[in-house]
Amino acid sequence: MIPFSDEDLFPAVKNSIEKIRPMIKADGGDIKLLGVKNQKVYVALTGACVGCSASGNTIKYGVERQLKIDIHPEIEVINIPADMIDKWEEIADNLSKESR
């Protein structure tokens, strides 16, 4: 269990994402931090990342790996598709219900 509240995690997550943003931008994409809910980080890859076959690797081995190093080894990152950004909190709530 991650010993931080979602509110405590947000600024740390934001700082960590800023570290890897230049790598994502170098490939023509970007990343938007949507929020932290139930100790999961919700992001949306944008630009060239949308539809890119490597976007899953970007999330797992780029974003999530950096957050695990910087913040906590159990942190999880969920990529929300660009067309679902406005529903990320609903998706987060559904994922929380499923994991109970």
PASEBA-1860 file (N, C-alpha, C; in nm, 3 decimals):
! residues 100
1> MIPFSDED> 0.084/-0.119/0.000/0.000/0.000/0.000/0.089/0.126/0.000 ~ 0.051/0.220/-0.080/0.126/0.345/-0.089/0.085/0.434/0.028 ~ 0.183/0.481/0.107/0.150/0.554/0.230/0.126/0.704/0.211 ~ 0.067/0.742/0.098/0.041/0.883/0.071/-0.103/0.899/0.023 ~ -0.163/1.013/0.051/-0.296/1.041/-0.001/-0.283/1.083/-0.148 ~ -0.395/1.078/-0.219/-0.395/1.121/-0.359/-0.348/1.267/-0.370 ~ -0.390/1.350/-0.275/-0.352/1.491/-0.276/-0.201/1.508/-0.256 ~ -0.143/1.423/-0.170/0.002/1.427/-0.148/0.078/1.378/-0.270
9> LFPAVKNS> 0.023/1.279/-0.338/0.090/1.221/-0.454/0.093/1.316/-0.574 ~ -0.012/1.394/-0.592/-0.025/1.474/-0.714/0.098/1.559/-0.747 ~ 0.148/1.644/-0.655/0.264/1.727/-0.691/0.389/1.644/-0.721 ~ 0.408/1.535/-0.649/0.524/1.450/-0.674/0.513/1.383/-0.811 ~ 0.394/1.339/-0.844/0.370/1.277/-0.975/0.393/1.379/-1.086 ~ 0.342/1.499/-1.065/0.359/1.606/-1.165/0.507/1.634/-1.190 ~ 0.585/1.644/-1.085/0.730/1.668/-1.099/0.799/1.554/-1.172 ~ 0.761/1.434/-1.141/0.822/1.316/-1.203/0.789/1.311/-1.352
17> IEKIRPMI> 0.665/1.341/-1.386/0.625/1.342/-1.528/0.701/1.449/-1.605 ~ 0.726/1.562/-1.541/0.802/1.668/-1.608/0.942/1.621/-1.647 ~ 0.998/1.528/-1.570/1.131/1.475/-1.601/1.132/1.397/-1.733 ~ 1.024/1.326/-1.760/1.023/1.242/-1.881/0.951/1.306/-1.999 ~ 0.882/1.417/-1.975/0.810/1.486/-2.083/0.901/1.517/-2.203 ~ 1.026/1.565/-2.183/1.110/1.594/-2.300/1.133/1.472/-2.391 ~ 1.145/1.354/-2.331/1.163/1.231/-2.409/1.039/1.206/-2.496 ~ 0.922/1.225/-2.438/0.797/1.201/-2.511/0.780/1.306/-2.621
25> KADGGDIK> 0.812/1.431/-2.588/0.801/1.539/-2.688/0.899/1.520/-2.803 ~ 1.014/1.462/-2.775/1.114/1.440/-2.880/1.061/1.348/-2.989 ~ 0.964/1.264/-2.953/0.903/1.173/-3.050/0.772/1.229/-3.107 ~ 0.744/1.356/-3.080/0.625/1.420/-3.138/0.499/1.406/-3.055 ~ 0.512/1.354/-2.933/0.395/1.337/-2.848/0.401/1.426/-2.726 ~ 0.310/1.404/-2.636/0.309/1.474/-2.508/0.229/1.390/-2.411 ~ 0.231/1.431/-2.286/0.158/1.359/-2.182/0.086/1.462/-2.095 ~ -0.039/1.430/-2.063/-0.119/1.518/-1.979/-0.154/1.441/-1.852
33> LLGVKNQK> -0.120/1.497/-1.738/-0.156/1.439/-1.609/-0.302/1.476/-1.581 ~ -0.389/1.376/-1.579/-0.530/1.400/-1.555/-0.560/1.407/-1.406 ~ -0.496/1.321/-1.330/-0.518/1.323/-1.187/-0.468/1.196/-1.120 ~ -0.481/1.194/-0.988/-0.446/1.078/-0.907/-0.571/1.043/-0.828 ~ -0.614/0.918/-0.841/-0.734/0.875/-0.771/-0.715/0.734/-0.722 ~ -0.741/0.713/-0.594/-0.724/0.581/-0.532/-0.583/0.528/-0.555 ~ -0.488/0.619/-0.547/-0.345/0.589/-0.557/-0.303/0.533/-0.691 ~ -0.382/0.563/-0.794/-0.344/0.531/-0.931/-0.332/0.664/-1.006
41> VYVALTGA> -0.236/0.669/-1.096/-0.209/0.790/-1.172/-0.275/0.777/-1.309 ~ -0.354/0.876/-1.345/-0.425/0.876/-1.472/-0.364/0.982/-1.563 ~ -0.323/0.937/-1.681/-0.260/1.027/-1.778/-0.325/1.004/-1.914 ~ -0.298/1.097/-2.005/-0.338/1.081/-2.145/-0.218/1.116/-2.231 ~ -0.181/1.024/-2.317/-0.077/1.053/-2.416/-0.144/1.125/-2.531 ~ -0.079/1.228/-2.582/-0.136/1.309/-2.689/-0.037/1.320/-2.804 ~ -0.076/1.393/-2.906/0.012/1.414/-3.022/0.039/1.284/-3.094 ~ 0.163/1.263/-3.134/0.203/1.145/-3.210/0.186/1.017/-3.130
49> CVGCSASG> 0.170/1.027/-2.998/0.152/0.907/-2.915/0.016/0.841/-2.936 ~ -0.084/0.919/-2.980/-0.217/0.865/-3.000/-0.211/0.765/-3.114 ~ -0.248/0.643/-3.084/-0.247/0.538/-3.186/-0.112/0.476/-3.214 ~ -0.008/0.522/-3.147/0.127/0.466/-3.168/0.136/0.330/-3.100 ~ 0.193/0.234/-3.170/0.203/0.099/-3.114/0.296/0.093/-2.993 ~ 0.384/0.190/-2.977/0.478/0.191/-2.865/0.424/0.265/-2.742 ~ 0.303/0.318/-2.750/0.252/0.399/-2.638/0.237/0.317/-2.510 ~ 0.203/0.190/-2.518/0.196/0.105/-2.399/0.330/0.093/-2.331
57> NTIKYGVE> 0.437/0.079/-2.413/0.573/0.073/-2.358/0.612/0.206/-2.297 ~ 0.569/0.316/-2.359/0.599/0.449/-2.305/0.540/0.461/-2.164 ~ 0.417/0.415/-2.147/0.353/0.422/-2.016/0.425/0.333/-1.915 ~ 0.445/0.205/-1.950/0.504/0.108/-1.855/0.650/0.135/-1.826 ~ 0.730/0.150/-1.930/0.877/0.155/-1.913/0.932/0.297/-1.910 ~ 0.849/0.393/-1.939/0.892/0.533/-1.929/0.828/0.598/-1.808 ~ 0.699/0.624/-1.818/0.626/0.699/-1.716/0.619/0.621/-1.584 ~ 0.564/0.500/-1.588/0.546/0.424/-1.464/0.680/0.393/-1.397
65> RQLKIDIH> 0.778/0.357/-1.477/0.910/0.326/-1.422/0.967/0.447/-1.347 ~ 0.956/0.566/-1.407/1.008/0.687/-1.343/0.934/0.715/-1.213 ~ 0.802/0.698/-1.213/0.724/0.722/-1.091/0.759/0.621/-0.982 ~ 0.784/0.497/-1.021/0.824/0.395/-0.923/0.958/0.430/-0.859 ~ 1.050/0.482/-0.939/1.181/0.522/-0.889/1.168/0.644/-0.797 ~ 1.094/0.744/-0.843/1.084/0.871/-0.771/0.993/0.867/-0.649 ~ 0.885/0.786/-0.655/0.781/0.798/-0.553/0.760/0.670/-0.473 ~ 0.720/0.562/-0.539/0.689/0.438/-0.466/0.684/0.322/-0.565
73> PEIEVINI> 0.738/0.206/-0.529/0.745/0.093/-0.622/0.611/0.031/-0.659 ~ 0.504/0.065/-0.587/0.374/0.007/-0.618/0.284/0.100/-0.700 ~ 0.333/0.215/-0.738/0.250/0.311/-0.811/0.214/0.255/-0.948 ~ 0.093/0.284/-0.992/0.044/0.233/-1.120/-0.004/0.350/-1.205 ~ 0.024/0.343/-1.335/-0.017/0.448/-1.428/-0.118/0.390/-1.526 ~ -0.227/0.462/-1.544/-0.332/0.421/-1.637/-0.340/0.527/-1.747 ~ -0.328/0.482/-1.872/-0.340/0.572/-1.987/-0.486/0.577/-2.030 ~ -0.541/0.696/-2.032/-0.679/0.716/-2.075/-0.675/0.760/-2.223
81> PADMIDKW> -0.752/0.692/-2.310/-0.754/0.731/-2.451/-0.799/0.876/-2.467 ~ -0.745/0.943/-2.567/-0.771/1.085/-2.588/-0.919/1.118/-2.595 ~ -0.999/1.029/-2.653/-1.143/1.058/-2.666/-1.221/1.032/-2.536 ~ -1.152/0.986/-2.432/-1.217/0.958/-2.304/-1.165/1.047/-2.190 ~ -1.083/1.146/-2.224/-1.021/1.231/-2.120/-1.125/1.291/-2.026 ~ -1.237/1.336/-2.079/-1.337/1.401/-1.995/-1.410/1.302/-1.903 ~ -1.388/1.172/-1.924/-1.453/1.070/-1.841/-1.354/0.995/-1.752 ~ -1.232/1.049/-1.735/-1.130/0.975/-1.661/-1.171/0.943/-1.518
89> EEIADNLS> -1.243/1.035/-1.452/-1.281/1.010/-1.312/-1.383/0.897/-1.302 ~ -1.473/0.891/-1.398/-1.571/0.782/-1.404/-1.499/0.648/-1.426 ~ -1.402/0.647/-1.515/-1.322/0.527/-1.541/-1.247/0.487/-1.413 ~ -1.189/0.585/-1.345/-1.116/0.557/-1.220/-1.209/0.496/-1.116 ~ -1.329/0.550/-1.104/-1.425/0.496/-1.007/-1.462/0.352/-1.041 ~ -1.483/0.324/-1.169/-1.517/0.187/-1.212/-1.402/0.090/-1.185 ~ -1.278/0.134/-1.209/-1.163/0.049/-1.182/-1.151/0.019/-1.033 ~ -1.181/0.117/-0.951/-1.176/0.098/-0.805/-1.279/-0.004/-0.760
97> KESR> -1.399/0.004/-0.816/-1.506/-0.091/-0.781/-1.467/-0.232/-0.822 ~ -1.406/-0.247/-0.940/-1.366/-0.377/-0.989/-1.256/-0.441/-0.904 ~ -1.169/-0.359/-0.846/-1.057/-0.414/-0.770/-1.093/-0.450/-0.626 ~ -1.213/-0.420/-0.584/-1.257/-0.453/-0.446/-1.295/-0.598/-0.433
END
